[in-house]
Amino acid sequence: MSEAEKETIVLAVVDRLSVRFPEAPRTHIAGIVGEEYESLAGGRIRSYIPTLVEHEARSRLKREFTFEPAEGHS
């Protein structure tokens, strides 16, 4: 995958996740997406990389930016 293709994929995922997690700084989202991309870039089936990157980045952001009330509080 070329550097231009990687950049296109990463920017598209960052754009989608920025809408879904408006409270997260865009630079933070971009960092997570970049980390996830790098962790999967060596895979043999490259056509799934964008989907897998988005899924893993979304999971991480959800853990960081979804707040659950403490027990006993509603």
N, C-alpha and C positions, 0 to 999 in steps of 0.2 A: 504494500500500500504506500503510495507516495505521501510526501509531507503535506501536499495540498489537499489530498483526500482526507488525511487525518485531521487537518485543521477544519475542513468542512464538516466532518462528523462531529468533532468536539464542539464547535460553535453551535450546531443545530441542537445537540443535547443540552448544552448550557442554556440556550434560548428557551427550550421547553421547560427545563427545571426551574429557571428563573421565574416563569409564570406560575408554576405550581408552588414554589416556595418563595414568595415575595419578601419574606422577612429575612431570608438568607442573603448575605452580600454576594453579588455576582462573582467577585474574585474568589470567594470561598467555594462557590459552586464550580467554577472553572478549575480550581485546584483539585477538587474531588474527582471531577470528570477526567481530568488529565491523569491522575493517579490510577483510576480504574482502567482507562485506556491502556496505559503502559503495562498494567498487570495482565491484560488480555492480548496484547499486541503480538505475542509470540505464538498464539494459537494457530492451529492448522486450518480451521474453517473461519476465514476472515469475514465472510458475509454476515455472520452473527455478531460480530464485534460491536456495532452501534447499539443493537438491542441489549446485549449483555452489559455494556458500559452504562447505558441509561438505567437499566434495572438496578445495578449495584449502587450507582450514585444516588438514585432515588431512595433506596433503602437506607443508605447512610444519612442522607438529609432528613429523612423521616424520623430517624432515631434522634438526630440532633435538634430538630425544630418542631417536633410534636410534643406538646407538654400535656402530661396527664395530671389531674388533680391528685393531691396527696390523699391517702386513705382517710375516710371519715369526712371529707370535704366534698361538696358538690358544686 
